[in-house]
Amino acid sequence: MNLLMHWKYLCAVLRHKRFVYAEGRKLGLGRWQLFIHDWSKFTPRMWGPYARAFYDPKHILTGKPAGRPDFDAAWLWHQRVERHHWQWYVLMEDSGKEHCLKMPHKYLLEMVADWRGANRAYGDQPLLDWYERTKGARKLHPTTLWSVEMLLRGGDAQ
């Protein structure tokens, strides 16, 4: 077992959580919501796949390690249990049609705090540049989209 891999993963998650907490407080989110942010990353279901994907010298991949079944399953589960992920609000109907639900405001704020915190913890580019470059990949309810863009541009999304 590679203890260094687990230590590095723990440090990365805690660094991310620290920045998300700071960004979330700026947005007016409560301490408890920010404390439990990404709780699932500490569960066995995610810990091993994430630690191996990002910090195991035998398995490190560049970028997001999509295509690894253990990581893909962990990432899917994370999106389904952490309500600050936009994927939580995409309903796949039996017909195959997708329907986007409006995000509750507190989770919308947490999503933006998550993006800002991740950018501070791992990024080296302006957040708005990242958002514009990747916005086509997200599926958001029109009201949620408007609020997110207002927040990212420095406005008030109330």
Disulfide bonds with the S-S distance in Angstrom:
none
